[in-house]
Amino acid sequence: MPIDPRIQAALDRPLNGKRTLRFRMVRGYVAAPGTGPIGETCHTCRHAEPLGCDRREWICGPVGDHTLKIDRSTKACSRWERSKHAR
């Protein structure tokens, strides 16, 4: 069966375009956000630790860098584990 010439032309083209990854690494997280369980966020992860007593700023515990804050509404990463306080 012959291959459609448009498909063959696309296959023969060099791969010079911008390379993009589905899961881009973001500083401050132990793994790329979005690689964890569907529907979970950093809010329900046991690694999310408050920075200070006002609990407004959070860090990812395994990273351990207190200068890189995380957003708790970010999708869960592959190292996500359920928090004992999560609903």
N, C-alpha and C positions, 0 to 999 in steps of 0.2 A: 504494500500500500504506500503510495507516495506521500511525502510530508508536505504540508502546506508551505509554499515558498516564504510567506511572512514569518512563520515559526522558525524555519531554517535560518532566515536572515537574522532573527533575534538571537538565535543560538550561536551564530558565527561572529557576532559583534564582540569587540573586546570589552572587558569589564573595567571601564575607566570612570564610571560614575561615582558619586559620593557614597561611601560605605556607611550604612546605618545599621544599628542593631536594634532589635525589638526592646531589649532591656538595657538601658543605658545606666552605667554605674554612676551613682550620686555620692558625693563626699558626705561622710557622717553616718552612713548606713553600713552595716556589716556585709550585706549583699545587695544586689540590685533590687530596688522596689518593684513589686509587681510579679515576682517570681514565686511567691508563696501561695497559700491556699486562697481560692477564690472567695471573695466576700469579707476577708479579714483585713484589718489595718494594723498599724503600729499601736493604735489605742488599746488593742486587746492582747498585745505581746508582752511576755514576761520580761523581756530585755529592755523595755522602755523605762528609763529611770528619770525621776524629776531632778532638775538642777536647781538647788536652792529650796527654801522652805515654802515659797509661794506657789509652786507647782505650775508655773506658767511656761517654763522652758523645759524641754526634755532632751535627753541624749540617748543614744543606743548603747546599752551597757557593754556588749562585747567589743565595741570600737574603743571605748575608754577615753576618747578625746573630748574634753569638756569645752573646747572652743567650737565644736561642730554640733549645732543643734538640729534636731529632727522635727518634722511636722507629724503629729500623731494621726492625721487623717490620710497619710500616705498608705498606698496598698502594701500588704505584707510582703516581706522578702522570704527567701528560701530557708532562712534560719529561724522563722517565726515559731514560737511556742506559746500555747495558751497561758494567759496569766491566771493565777488562782483567784484574782478579784474580778475577772471578766464575767459578764453575764452569760 
